[in-house]
Amino acid sequence: MSKTHLTEQKFSDFALHPKVVEALETKGFYNCTPIQALALPLTLAGRDVAGQAQTGTGKTMAFLTSTFHYLLSHRQLLTAR
């Protein structure tokens, strides 16, 4: 991809754990790429997603954003085991 294409969708628009939003913004990530904007609503709702996009478009970031949100949001549940 020669140029980064971002959407109007911001990470802060999602109901993400505040630490996830803070970490993203600290690293300069404010707006989603198209694959992130499409995948995050589904993954945050607990749905499985199979997405295909060019290398460097943020697929891994979408996966990790959802993963860290889940882990931080369910911290007490996970440590009680």
PDB file of N, CA, C and O in Angstrom:
ATOM      1  N   MET A   1       0.841  -1.165   0.000  1.00  0.00           N
ATOM      2  CA  MET A   1       0.000   0.000   0.000  1.00  0.00           C
ATOM      3  C   MET A   1       0.891   1.233   0.000  1.00  0.00           C
ATOM      4  O   MET A   1       1.701   1.405   0.910  1.00  0.00           O
ATOM      5  N   SER A   2       0.760   2.070  -0.974  1.00  0.00           N
ATOM      6  CA  SER A   2       1.640   3.223  -1.075  1.00  0.00           C
ATOM      7  C   SER A   2       1.231   4.356  -0.151  1.00  0.00           C
ATOM      8  O   SER A   2       2.079   5.154   0.249  1.00  0.00           O
ATOM      9  N   LYS A   3      -0.033   4.448   0.196  1.00  0.00           N
ATOM     10  CA  LYS A   3      -0.535   5.530   1.036  1.00  0.00           C
ATOM     11  C   LYS A   3      -1.494   4.949   2.065  1.00  0.00           C
ATOM     12  O   LYS A   3      -2.311   4.081   1.755  1.00  0.00           O
ATOM     13  N   THR A   4      -1.382   5.440   3.288  1.00  0.00           N
ATOM     14  CA  THR A   4      -2.284   4.965   4.333  1.00  0.00           C
ATOM     15  C   THR A   4      -3.669   5.541   4.097  1.00  0.00           C
ATOM     16  O   THR A   4      -3.824   6.752   3.936  1.00  0.00           O
ATOM     17  N   HIS A   5      -4.658   4.692   4.077  1.00  0.00           N
ATOM     18  CA  HIS A   5      -6.035   5.122   3.901  1.00  0.00           C
ATOM     19  C   HIS A   5      -6.760   4.924   5.218  1.00  0.00           C
ATOM     20  O   HIS A   5      -6.854   3.807   5.726  1.00  0.00           O
ATOM     21  N   LEU A   6      -7.265   6.005   5.761  1.00  0.00           N
ATOM     22  CA  LEU A   6      -7.987   5.940   7.024  1.00  0.00           C
ATOM     23  C   LEU A   6      -9.439   6.307   6.808  1.00  0.00           C
ATOM     24  O   LEU A   6      -9.782   7.014   5.861  1.00  0.00           O
ATOM     25  N   THR A   7     -10.285   5.820   7.693  1.00  0.00           N
ATOM     26  CA  THR A   7     -11.706   6.145   7.644  1.00  0.00           C
ATOM     27  C   THR A   7     -11.989   7.269   8.636  1.00  0.00           C
ATOM     28  O   THR A   7     -11.095   7.713   9.357  1.00  0.00           O
ATOM     29  N   GLU A   8     -13.218   7.715   8.665  1.00  0.00           N
ATOM     30  CA  GLU A   8     -13.647   8.713   9.648  1.00  0.00           C
ATOM     31  C   GLU A   8     -13.893   8.060  11.005  1.00  0.00           C
ATOM     32  O   GLU A   8     -14.014   8.754  12.015  1.00  0.00           O
ATOM     33  N   GLN A   9     -13.968   6.728  11.034  1.00  0.00           N
ATOM     34  CA  GLN A   9     -14.219   5.980  12.275  1.00  0.00           C
ATOM     35  C   GLN A   9     -13.017   6.092  13.196  1.00  0.00           C
ATOM     36  O   GLN A   9     -11.899   5.766  12.797  1.00  0.00           O
ATOM     37  N   LYS A  10     -13.229   6.542  14.407  1.00  0.00           N
ATOM     38  CA  LYS A  10     -12.154   6.665  15.393  1.00  0.00           C
ATOM     39  C   LYS A  10     -12.207   5.497  16.372  1.00  0.00           C
ATOM     40  O   LYS A  10     -13.284   4.983  16.675  1.00  0.00           O
ATOM     41  N   PHE A  11     -11.053   5.082  16.860  1.00  0.00           N
ATOM     42  CA  PHE A  11     -11.013   4.026  17.869  1.00  0.00           C
ATOM     43  C   PHE A  11     -11.807   4.445  19.102  1.00  0.00           C
ATOM     44  O   PHE A  11     -12.448   3.613  19.745  1.00  0.00           O
ATOM     45  N   SER A  12     -11.765   5.726  19.429  1.00  0.00           N
ATOM     46  CA  SER A  12     -12.475   6.224  20.612  1.00  0.00           C
ATOM     47  C   SER A  12     -13.993   6.179  20.449  1.00  0.00           C
ATOM     48  O   SER A  12     -14.719   6.329  21.432  1.00  0.00           O
ATOM     49  N   ASP A  13     -14.484   5.975  19.230  1.00  0.00           N
ATOM     50  CA  ASP A  13     -15.933   5.845  18.995  1.00  0.00           C
ATOM     51  C   ASP A  13     -16.463   4.500  19.477  1.00  0.00           C
ATOM     52  O   ASP A  13     -17.657   4.358  19.740  1.00  0.00           O
ATOM     53  N   PHE A  14     -15.580   3.514  19.592  1.00  0.00           N
ATOM     54  CA  PHE A  14     -15.989   2.188  20.050  1.00  0.00           C
ATOM     55  C   PHE A  14     -15.991   2.155  21.572  1.00  0.00           C
ATOM     56  O   PHE A  14     -15.309   2.950  22.218  1.00  0.00           O
ATOM     57  N   ALA A  15     -16.748   1.246  22.133  1.00  0.00           N
ATOM     58  CA  ALA A  15     -16.807   1.089  23.591  1.00  0.00           C
ATOM     59  C   ALA A  15     -15.621   0.244  24.057  1.00  0.00           C
ATOM     60  O   ALA A  15     -15.793  -0.836  24.622  1.00  0.00           O
ATOM     61  N   LEU A  16     -14.428   0.754  23.812  1.00  0.00           N
ATOM     62  CA  LEU A  16     -13.202   0.051  24.186  1.00  0.00           C
ATOM     63  C   LEU A  16     -12.810   0.399  25.617  1.00  0.00           C
ATOM     64  O   LEU A  16     -13.144   1.470  26.125  1.00  0.00           O
ATOM     65  N   HIS A  17     -12.098  -0.520  26.254  1.00  0.00           N
ATOM     66  CA  HIS A  17     -11.550  -0.250  27.582  1.00  0.00           C
ATOM     67  C   HIS A  17     -10.685   1.016  27.480  1.00  0.00           C
ATOM     68  O   HIS A  17      -9.920   1.166  26.527  1.00  0.00           O
ATOM     69  N   PRO A  18     -10.804   1.919  28.449  1.00  0.00           N
ATOM     70  CA  PRO A  18     -10.048   3.182  28.388  1.00  0.00           C
ATOM     71  C   PRO A  18      -8.537   3.004  28.223  1.00  0.00           C
ATOM     72  O   PRO A  18      -7.892   3.828  27.575  1.00  0.00           O
ATOM     73  N   LYS A  19      -7.969   1.952  28.792  1.00  0.00           N
ATOM     74  CA  LYS A  19      -6.527   1.725  28.650  1.00  0.00           C
ATOM     75  C   LYS A  19      -6.154   1.380  27.210  1.00  0.00           C
ATOM     76  O   LYS A  19      -5.059   1.709  26.755  1.00  0.00           O
ATOM     77  N   VAL A  20      -7.055   0.723  26.498  1.00  0.00           N
ATOM     78  CA  VAL A  20      -6.795   0.387  25.092  1.00  0.00           C
ATOM     79  C   VAL A  20      -6.788   1.662  24.258  1.00  0.00           C
ATOM     80  O   VAL A  20      -5.890   1.870  23.442  1.00  0.00           O
ATOM     81  N   VAL A  21      -7.788   2.513  24.463  1.00  0.00           N
ATOM     82  CA  VAL A  21      -7.857   3.777  23.721  1.00  0.00           C
ATOM     83  C   VAL A  21      -6.638   4.640  24.043  1.00  0.00           C
ATOM     84  O   VAL A  21      -6.039   5.235  23.147  1.00  0.00           O
ATOM     85  N   GLU A  22      -6.277   4.704  25.312  1.00  0.00           N
ATOM     86  CA  GLU A  22      -5.117   5.498  25.731  1.00  0.00           C
ATOM     87  C   GLU A  22      -3.841   4.998  25.057  1.00  0.00           C
ATOM     88  O   GLU A  22      -3.040   5.799  24.574  1.00  0.00           O
ATOM     89  N   ALA A  23      -3.649   3.693  25.022  1.00  0.00           N
ATOM     90  CA  ALA A  23      -2.454   3.116  24.393  1.00  0.00           C
ATOM     91  C   ALA A  23      -2.419   3.410  22.896  1.00  0.00           C
ATOM     92  O   ALA A  23      -1.373   3.769  22.355  1.00  0.00           O
ATOM     93  N   LEU A  24      -3.555   3.257  22.230  1.00  0.00           N
ATOM     94  CA  LEU A  24      -3.613   3.537  20.793  1.00  0.00           C
ATOM     95  C   LEU A  24      -3.268   4.996  20.515  1.00  0.00           C
ATOM     96  O   LEU A  24      -2.473   5.295  19.623  1.00  0.00           O
ATOM     97  N   GLU A  25      -3.872   5.903  21.286  1.00  0.00           N
ATOM     98  CA  GLU A  25      -3.643   7.327  21.062  1.00  0.00           C
ATOM     99  C   GLU A  25      -2.215   7.734  21.418  1.00  0.00           C
ATOM    100  O   GLU A  25      -1.645   8.616  20.777  1.00  0.00           O
ATOM    101  N   THR A  26      -1.636   7.098  22.436  1.00  0.00           N
ATOM    102  CA  THR A  26      -0.245   7.377  22.802  1.00  0.00           C
ATOM    103  C   THR A  26       0.689   7.059  21.638  1.00  0.00           C
ATOM    104  O   THR A  26       1.696   7.737  21.437  1.00  0.00           O
ATOM    105  N   LYS A  27       0.349   6.034  20.882  1.00  0.00           N
ATOM    106  CA  LYS A  27       1.162   5.633  19.728  1.00  0.00           C
ATOM    107  C   LYS A  27       0.730   6.325  18.429  1.00  0.00           C
ATOM    108  O   LYS A  27       1.275   6.039  17.363  1.00  0.00           O
ATOM    109  N   GLY A  28      -0.249   7.234  18.518  1.00  0.00           N
ATOM    110  CA  GLY A  28      -0.648   8.010  17.347  1.00  0.00           C
ATOM    111  C   GLY A  28      -1.730   7.395  16.490  1.00  0.00           C
ATOM    112  O   GLY A  28      -1.932   7.820  15.353  1.00  0.00           O
ATOM    113  N   PHE A  29      -2.433   6.398  17.014  1.00  0.00           N
ATOM    114  CA  PHE A  29      -3.517   5.768  16.267  1.00  0.00           C
ATOM    115  C   PHE A  29      -4.849   6.352  16.729  1.00  0.00           C
ATOM    116  O   PHE A  29      -5.278   6.115  17.858  1.00  0.00           O
ATOM    117  N   TYR A  30      -5.494   7.109  15.862  1.00  0.00           N
ATOM    118  CA  TYR A  30      -6.778   7.724  16.187  1.00  0.00           C
ATOM    119  C   TYR A  30      -7.896   7.184  15.303  1.00  0.00           C
ATOM    120  O   TYR A  30      -8.966   6.826  15.795  1.00  0.00           O
ATOM    121  N   ASN A  31      -7.643   7.127  13.995  1.00  0.00           N
ATOM    122  CA  ASN A  31      -8.647   6.682  13.032  1.00  0.00           C
ATOM    123  C   ASN A  31      -8.367   5.262  12.563  1.00  0.00           C
ATOM    124  O   ASN A  31      -7.216   4.839  12.463  1.00  0.00           O
ATOM    125  N   CYS A  32      -9.439   4.536  12.277  1.00  0.00           N
ATOM    126  CA  CYS A  32      -9.349   3.150  11.810  1.00  0.00           C
ATOM    127  C   CYS A  32      -9.098   3.090  10.310  1.00  0.00           C
ATOM    128  O   CYS A  32      -9.467   3.995   9.561  1.00  0.00           O
ATOM    129  N   THR A  33      -8.470   2.016   9.898  1.00  0.00           N
ATOM    130  CA  THR A  33      -8.401   1.695   8.481  1.00  0.00           C
ATOM    131  C   THR A  33      -9.729   1.014   8.126  1.00  0.00           C
ATOM    132  O   THR A  33     -10.481   0.645   9.029  1.00  0.00           O
ATOM    133  N   PRO A  34     -10.031   0.841   6.848  1.00  0.00           N
ATOM    134  CA  PRO A  34     -11.300   0.199   6.484  1.00  0.00           C
ATOM    135  C   PRO A  34     -11.500  -1.186   7.108  1.00  0.00           C
ATOM    136  O   PRO A  34     -12.596  -1.486   7.581  1.00  0.00           O
ATOM    137  N   ILE A  35     -10.468  -2.033   7.120  1.00  0.00           N
ATOM    138  CA  ILE A  35     -10.634  -3.379   7.686  1.00  0.00           C
ATOM    139  C   ILE A  35     -10.890  -3.300   9.187  1.00  0.00           C
ATOM    140  O   ILE A  35     -11.659  -4.098   9.722  1.00  0.00           O
ATOM    141  N   GLN A  36     -10.263  -2.358   9.867  1.00  0.00           N
ATOM    142  CA  GLN A  36     -10.487  -2.186  11.304  1.00  0.00           C
ATOM    143  C   GLN A  36     -11.901  -1.690  11.578  1.00  0.00           C
ATOM    144  O   GLN A  36     -12.568  -2.181  12.488  1.00  0.00           O
ATOM    145  N   ALA A  37     -12.351  -0.730  10.802  1.00  0.00           N
ATOM    146  CA  ALA A  37     -13.692  -0.173  10.990  1.00  0.00           C
ATOM    147  C   ALA A  37     -14.774  -1.226  10.759  1.00  0.00           C
ATOM    148  O   ALA A  37     -15.828  -1.180  11.393  1.00  0.00           O
ATOM    149  N   LEU A  38     -14.521  -2.163   9.867  1.00  0.00           N
ATOM    150  CA  LEU A  38     -15.491  -3.228   9.599  1.00  0.00           C
ATOM    151  C   LEU A  38     -15.406  -4.367  10.611  1.00  0.00           C
ATOM    152  O   LEU A  38     -16.429  -4.928  11.002  1.00  0.00           O
ATOM    153  N   ALA A  39     -14.195  -4.709  11.033  1.00  0.00           N
ATOM    154  CA  ALA A  39     -14.009  -5.870  11.909  1.00  0.00           C
ATOM    155  C   ALA A  39     -14.290  -5.580  13.380  1.00  0.00           C
ATOM    156  O   ALA A  39     -14.865  -6.424  14.068  1.00  0.00           O
ATOM    157  N   LEU A  40     -13.902  -4.421  13.872  1.00  0.00           N
ATOM    158  CA  LEU A  40     -14.017  -4.151  15.306  1.00  0.00           C
ATOM    159  C   LEU A  40     -15.434  -4.264  15.867  1.00  0.00           C
ATOM    160  O   LEU A  40     -15.599  -4.846  16.939  1.00  0.00           O
ATOM    161  N   PRO A  41     -16.456  -3.745  15.206  1.00  0.00           N
ATOM    162  CA  PRO A  41     -17.800  -3.913  15.783  1.00  0.00           C
ATOM    163  C   PRO A  41     -18.179  -5.385  15.962  1.00  0.00           C
ATOM    164  O   PRO A  41     -18.862  -5.738  16.923  1.00  0.00           O
ATOM    165  N   LEU A  42     -17.745  -6.226  15.056  1.00  0.00           N
ATOM    166  CA  LEU A  42     -18.056  -7.652  15.133  1.00  0.00           C
ATOM    167  C   LEU A  42     -17.245  -8.346  16.217  1.00  0.00           C
ATOM    168  O   LEU A  42     -17.795  -9.095  17.024  1.00  0.00           O
ATOM    169  N   THR A  43     -15.937  -8.100  16.238  1.00  0.00           N
ATOM    170  CA  THR A  43     -15.094  -8.773  17.222  1.00  0.00           C
ATOM    171  C   THR A  43     -15.391  -8.302  18.638  1.00  0.00           C
ATOM    172  O   THR A  43     -15.318  -9.092  19.580  1.00  0.00           O
ATOM    173  N   LEU A  44     -15.722  -7.034  18.800  1.00  0.00           N
ATOM    174  CA  LEU A  44     -16.069  -6.524  20.130  1.00  0.00           C
ATOM    175  C   LEU A  44     -17.391  -7.105  20.621  1.00  0.00           C
ATOM    176  O   LEU A  44     -17.647  -7.148  21.824  1.00  0.00           O
ATOM    177  N   ALA A  45     -18.222  -7.547  19.693  1.00  0.00           N
ATOM    178  CA  ALA A  45     -19.489  -8.198  20.051  1.00  0.00           C
ATOM    179  C   ALA A  45     -19.305  -9.700  20.257  1.00  0.00           C
ATOM    180  O   ALA A  45     -20.275 -10.422  20.489  1.00  0.00           O
ATOM    181  N   GLY A  46     -18.057 -10.171  20.171  1.00  0.00           N
ATOM    182  CA  GLY A  46     -17.782 -11.582  20.402  1.00  0.00           C
ATOM    183  C   GLY A  46     -17.923 -12.467  19.184  1.00  0.00           C
ATOM    184  O   GLY A  46     -17.922 -13.692  19.302  1.00  0.00           O
ATOM    185  N   ARG A  47     -18.043 -11.866  18.026  1.00  0.00           N
ATOM    186  CA  ARG A  47     -18.197 -12.636  16.793  1.00  0.00           C
ATOM    187  C   ARG A  47     -16.839 -12.987  16.208  1.00  0.00           C
ATOM    188  O   ARG A  47     -15.860 -12.272  16.417  1.00  0.00           O
ATOM    189  N   ASP A  48     -16.787 -14.084  15.479  1.00  0.00           N
ATOM    190  CA  ASP A  48     -15.589 -14.466  14.740  1.00  0.00           C
ATOM    191  C   ASP A  48     -15.591 -13.734  13.406  1.00  0.00           C
ATOM    192  O   ASP A  48     -16.645 -13.501  12.816  1.00  0.00           O
ATOM    193  N   VAL A  49     -14.413 -13.377  12.942  1.00  0.00           N
ATOM    194  CA  VAL A  49     -14.294 -12.638  11.687  1.00  0.00           C
ATOM    195  C   VAL A  49     -13.195 -13.266  10.840  1.00  0.00           C
ATOM    196  O   VAL A  49     -12.120 -13.593  11.342  1.00  0.00           O
ATOM    197  N   ALA A  50     -13.472 -13.428   9.569  1.00  0.00           N
ATOM    198  CA  ALA A  50     -12.456 -13.811   8.595  1.00  0.00           C
ATOM    199  C   ALA A  50     -12.363 -12.653   7.614  1.00  0.00           C
ATOM    200  O   ALA A  50     -13.286 -12.408   6.837  1.00  0.00           O
ATOM    201  N   GLY A  51     -11.250 -11.948   7.656  1.00  0.00           N
ATOM    202  CA  GLY A  51     -11.095 -10.777   6.797  1.00  0.00           C
ATOM    203  C   GLY A  51      -9.877 -10.918   5.905  1.00  0.00           C
ATOM    204  O   GLY A  51      -8.897 -11.573   6.259  1.00  0.00           O
ATOM    205  N   GLN A  52      -9.957 -10.296   4.754  1.00  0.00           N
ATOM    206  CA  GLN A  52      -8.846 -10.322   3.812  1.00  0.00           C
ATOM    207  C   GLN A  52      -8.563  -8.891   3.388  1.00  0.00           C
ATOM    208  O   GLN A  52      -9.449  -8.181   2.912  1.00  0.00           O
ATOM    209  N   ALA A  53      -7.323  -8.481   3.566  1.00  0.00           N
ATOM    210  CA  ALA A  53      -6.904  -7.145   3.157  1.00  0.00           C
ATOM    211  C   ALA A  53      -5.405  -7.181   2.909  1.00  0.00           C
ATOM    212  O   ALA A  53      -4.706  -8.088   3.358  1.00  0.00           O
ATOM    213  N   GLN A  54      -4.933  -6.192   2.196  1.00  0.00           N
ATOM    214  CA  GLN A  54      -3.520  -6.108   1.842  1.00  0.00           C
ATOM    215  C   GLN A  54      -2.654  -6.004   3.101  1.00  0.00           C
ATOM    216  O   GLN A  54      -3.106  -5.522   4.140  1.00  0.00           O
ATOM    217  N   THR A  55      -1.422  -6.458   2.992  1.00  0.00           N
ATOM    218  CA  THR A  55      -0.457  -6.351   4.082  1.00  0.00           C
ATOM    219  C   THR A  55      -0.308  -4.886   4.492  1.00  0.00           C
ATOM    220  O   THR A  55      -0.211  -3.994   3.649  1.00  0.00           O
ATOM    221  N   GLY A  56      -0.292  -4.662   5.804  1.00  0.00           N
ATOM    222  CA  GLY A  56      -0.093  -3.312   6.313  1.00  0.00           C
ATOM    223  C   GLY A  56      -1.353  -2.500   6.502  1.00  0.00           C
ATOM    224  O   GLY A  56      -1.286  -1.293   6.733  1.00  0.00           O
ATOM    225  N   THR A  57      -2.510  -3.151   6.406  1.00  0.00           N
ATOM    226  CA  THR A  57      -3.771  -2.412   6.521  1.00  0.00           C
ATOM    227  C   THR A  57      -4.363  -2.436   7.923  1.00  0.00           C
ATOM    228  O   THR A  57      -5.391  -1.804   8.166  1.00  0.00           O
ATOM    229  N   GLY A  58      -3.734  -3.155   8.850  1.00  0.00           N
ATOM    230  CA  GLY A  58      -4.188  -3.113  10.232  1.00  0.00           C
ATOM    231  C   GLY A  58      -4.995  -4.294  10.714  1.00  0.00           C
ATOM    232  O   GLY A  58      -5.709  -4.185  11.712  1.00  0.00           O
ATOM    233  N   LYS A  59      -4.900  -5.420  10.030  1.00  0.00           N
ATOM    234  CA  LYS A  59      -5.650  -6.606  10.469  1.00  0.00           C
ATOM    235  C   LYS A  59      -5.195  -7.059  11.852  1.00  0.00           C
ATOM    236  O   LYS A  59      -6.020  -7.351  12.718  1.00  0.00           O
ATOM    237  N   THR A  60      -3.893  -7.116  12.056  1.00  0.00           N
ATOM    238  CA  THR A  60      -3.367  -7.549  13.352  1.00  0.00           C
ATOM    239  C   THR A  60      -3.739  -6.555  14.443  1.00  0.00           C
ATOM    240  O   THR A  60      -4.060  -6.957  15.561  1.00  0.00           O
ATOM    241  N   MET A  61      -3.701  -5.270  14.134  1.00  0.00           N
ATOM    242  CA  MET A  61      -4.091  -4.245  15.113  1.00  0.00           C
ATOM    243  C   MET A  61      -5.553  -4.425  15.517  1.00  0.00           C
ATOM    244  O   MET A  61      -5.885  -4.268  16.691  1.00  0.00           O
ATOM    245  N   ALA A  62      -6.423  -4.748  14.579  1.00  0.00           N
ATOM    246  CA  ALA A  62      -7.837  -4.978  14.904  1.00  0.00           C
ATOM    247  C   ALA A  62      -7.974  -6.183  15.834  1.00  0.00           C
ATOM    248  O   ALA A  62      -8.727  -6.141  16.807  1.00  0.00           O
ATOM    249  N   PHE A  63      -7.249  -7.247  15.531  1.00  0.00           N
ATOM    250  CA  PHE A  63      -7.284  -8.447  16.369  1.00  0.00           C
ATOM    251  C   PHE A  63      -6.786  -8.137  17.778  1.00  0.00           C
ATOM    252  O   PHE A  63      -7.430  -8.505  18.761  1.00  0.00           O
ATOM    253  N   LEU A  64      -5.642  -7.462  17.879  1.00  0.00           N
ATOM    254  CA  LEU A  64      -5.065  -7.169  19.190  1.00  0.00           C
ATOM    255  C   LEU A  64      -5.891  -6.158  19.976  1.00  0.00           C
ATOM    256  O   LEU A  64      -5.976  -6.249  21.200  1.00  0.00           O
ATOM    257  N   THR A  65      -6.495  -5.204  19.291  1.00  0.00           N
ATOM    258  CA  THR A  65      -7.354  -4.229  19.972  1.00  0.00           C
ATOM    259  C   THR A  65      -8.506  -4.949  20.655  1.00  0.00           C
ATOM    260  O   THR A  65      -8.802  -4.682  21.819  1.00  0.00           O
ATOM    261  N   SER A  66      -9.151  -5.852  19.949  1.00  0.00           N
ATOM    262  CA  SER A  66     -10.254  -6.628  20.529  1.00  0.00           C
ATOM    263  C   SER A  66      -9.773  -7.542  21.643  1.00  0.00           C
ATOM    264  O   SER A  66     -10.441  -7.690  22.667  1.00  0.00           O
ATOM    265  N   THR A  67      -8.618  -8.153  21.443  1.00  0.00           N
ATOM    266  CA  THR A  67      -8.074  -9.071  22.445  1.00  0.00           C
ATOM    267  C   THR A  67      -7.743  -8.345  23.743  1.00  0.00           C
ATOM    268  O   THR A  67      -8.133  -8.794  24.821  1.00  0.00           O
ATOM    269  N   PHE A  68      -7.025  -7.224  23.648  1.00  0.00           N
ATOM    270  CA  PHE A  68      -6.670  -6.478  24.858  1.00  0.00           C
ATOM    271  C   PHE A  68      -7.904  -5.892  25.532  1.00  0.00           C
ATOM    272  O   PHE A  68      -7.971  -5.830  26.760  1.00  0.00           O
ATOM    273  N   HIS A  69      -8.875  -5.462  24.740  1.00  0.00           N
ATOM    274  CA  HIS A  69     -10.129  -4.971  25.320  1.00  0.00           C
ATOM    275  C   HIS A  69     -10.789  -6.077  26.145  1.00  0.00           C
ATOM    276  O   HIS A  69     -11.220  -5.840  27.273  1.00  0.00           O
ATOM    277  N   TYR A  70     -10.865  -7.262  25.591  1.00  0.00           N
ATOM    278  CA  TYR A  70     -11.489  -8.385  26.298  1.00  0.00           C
ATOM    279  C   TYR A  70     -10.725  -8.719  27.579  1.00  0.00           C
ATOM    280  O   TYR A  70     -11.328  -8.875  28.640  1.00  0.00           O
ATOM    281  N   LEU A  71      -9.410  -8.828  27.482  1.00  0.00           N
ATOM    282  CA  LEU A  71      -8.603  -9.195  28.649  1.00  0.00           C
ATOM    283  C   LEU A  71      -8.715  -8.158  29.764  1.00  0.00           C
ATOM    284  O   LEU A  71      -8.841  -8.523  30.933  1.00  0.00           O
ATOM    285  N   LEU A  72      -8.672  -6.887  29.421  1.00  0.00           N
ATOM    286  CA  LEU A  72      -8.783  -5.839  30.434  1.00  0.00           C
ATOM    287  C   LEU A  72     -10.191  -5.751  31.010  1.00  0.00           C
ATOM    288  O   LEU A  72     -10.362  -5.468  32.195  1.00  0.00           O
ATOM    289  N   SER A  73     -11.188  -5.991  30.184  1.00  0.00           N
ATOM    290  CA  SER A  73     -12.580  -5.900  30.632  1.00  0.00           C
ATOM    291  C   SER A  73     -13.003  -7.087  31.477  1.00  0.00           C
ATOM    292  O   SER A  73     -13.937  -6.985  32.272  1.00  0.00           O
ATOM    293  N   HIS A  74     -12.325  -8.209  31.314  1.00  0.00           N
ATOM    294  CA  HIS A  74     -12.677  -9.430  32.044  1.00  0.00           C
ATOM    295  C   HIS A  74     -11.566  -9.846  33.004  1.00  0.00           C
ATOM    296  O   HIS A  74     -11.444 -11.022  33.345  1.00  0.00           O
ATOM    297  N   ARG A  75     -10.774  -8.899  33.429  1.00  0.00           N
ATOM    298  CA  ARG A  75      -9.615  -9.165  34.284  1.00  0.00           C
ATOM    299  C   ARG A  75      -9.995  -9.944  35.540  1.00  0.00           C
ATOM    300  O   ARG A  75      -9.334 -10.929  35.869  1.00  0.00           O
ATOM    301  N   GLN A  76     -11.039  -9.528  36.246  1.00  0.00           N
ATOM    302  CA  GLN A  76     -11.442 -10.208  37.482  1.00  0.00           C
ATOM    303  C   GLN A  76     -11.924 -11.620  37.206  1.00  0.00           C
ATOM    304  O   GLN A  76     -11.637 -12.539  37.973  1.00  0.00           O
ATOM    305  N   LEU A  77     -12.642 -11.793  36.132  1.00  0.00           N
ATOM    306  CA  LEU A  77     -13.122 -13.117  35.754  1.00  0.00           C
ATOM    307  C   LEU A  77     -11.955 -14.057  35.483  1.00  0.00           C
ATOM    308  O   LEU A  77     -11.971 -15.217  35.894  1.00  0.00           O
ATOM    309  N   LEU A  78     -10.946 -13.547  34.788  1.00  0.00           N
ATOM    310  CA  LEU A  78      -9.809 -14.373  34.388  1.00  0.00           C
ATOM    311  C   LEU A  78      -8.885 -14.693  35.559  1.00  0.00           C
ATOM    312  O   LEU A  78      -8.299 -15.775  35.596  1.00  0.00           O
ATOM    313  N   THR A  79      -8.742 -13.780  36.512  1.00  0.00           N
ATOM    314  CA  THR A  79      -7.847 -14.025  37.644  1.00  0.00           C
ATOM    315  C   THR A  79      -8.512 -14.840  38.743  1.00  0.00           C
ATOM    316  O   THR A  79      -7.823 -15.345  39.629  1.00  0.00           O
ATOM    317  N   ALA A  80      -9.825 -14.981  38.711  1.00  0.00           N
ATOM    318  CA  ALA A  80     -10.549 -15.737  39.738  1.00  0.00           C
ATOM    319  C   ALA A  80     -10.412 -17.243  39.546  1.00  0.00           C
ATOM    320  O   ALA A  80     -10.753 -18.015  40.442  1.00  0.00           O
ATOM    321  N   ARG A  81      -9.930 -17.655  38.417  1.00  0.00           N
ATOM    322  CA  ARG A  81      -9.835 -19.092  38.107  1.00  0.00           C
ATOM    323  C   ARG A  81      -8.733 -19.760  38.828  1.00  0.00           C
ATOM    324  O   ARG A  81      -8.531 -20.964  38.669  1.00  0.00           O
TER     325      ARG A  81
END
